[in-house]
Amino acid sequence: MVSIKDVAKHAGVSVTTVSRVMNNRGYIGEATRKKVEEAIKALNYSPNQIARSLLSNESHLIGLIVPEIRHPFFSEIVHWIEHYASQNNFKIIICNSVNDKEKESGYLQMLKEHRADGVIMCSHTLDIEVYKSLTMPIVTFDRIISSKIPYVASDNYHGGELATQHLIKRGCRKLLHIAGPLDFEMLSNRRFDAFQMTCSRNSIMWDVIEGANVDFTFEDNYRFIEDNLADIIRDFDGVFCSNDIMAYALSVYAFRHGITVPDDLKIIGYDYNSFIRTLQTPKLTTIKQPIEQLSKQLVKSLIKQMKHNDQPLTERAIFDVELIKGETT
């Protein structure tokens, strides 16, 4: 394997000079720089990134842990985070936890071993103390872990309020909310808080079903509907789903079982991800999260945390959401 010493010997300069050229530090004459660059090219030299990170205490690697990369929302989050990280000269290590505690714990250990400069947490299956004990900078999505750890989220309460108000304005009198696991301290559960509060204020009958064990594919969501809603769905005239995949699966279920949407049943989702945006029929009514802005802020907050790692930040960023009217309400 070619080393930096080989490059120095080939170029007829010192190892320090080669290092300065590679890191663009200090004054280097144009002729010397050209000799070093030609030597690097001739020898096909690739610097040992781990060794460089040990010297500089920077790896320019960011860990990104997501609960399921197949889900359109998180695949889009990954796309934009990589985009904005690259603009800031960082590479991304994508870790797919599939909501598994052991996998998430293993990924955190791996990121430590690879000396990642920081981690963006979109998956949160571990105890809060685990995240608080991390020595690397961290920013979380949709969860408050500690007053000393920055977080980024959309306004989930306002989103739940918009969705519920829209269903009521469209004439619904008995509403169902299909939620995630409500015993987990996620900011996304504020959607349910807004749902029940808005229903109560408007004297609307309501119920909730938690989709705690629902995975992220259409098939899993459709199966959940068959197992949990088949006997009760005709009792409701409106459903607020906590994500678009569930809402789409419910619209397909309704079509297959003779329930007319939106005449018999009105359905609204949440996210407005790339899959739903390109869906031709039905055009789903949903709450739009600003995915690109959320991703950009996650990168920005993490880099800011890196620069002030000796002074933990209490920064938080909450973005507003928007009602997108479709054909299902």
Secondary structure, DSSP 4 states (H G I P E B T S, - for coil): ---HHHHHHHHTS-HHHHHHHHHT-S---HHHHHHHHHHHHHHT----HHHHHHHHS---EEEEEES-TTSHHHHHHHHHHHHHHHHTT-EEEEEE-TT-HHHHHHHHHHHHHTT-SEEEES---S-HHHHHT-SS-EEEES----TTS-EEEE-HHHHHHHHHHHHHHTT--EEEEEES-TTS--GGGHHHHHHHHHHHHTT-EEEEEE-TT--SSHHHHHHHHHHHTTTTGGG-SEEEESSHHHHHHHHHHHHHTT--TTTT-EEEEEE--HHHHH--SS--EEEE--HHHHHHHHHHHHHHHHHTTTS----EEEE--EEE--S--
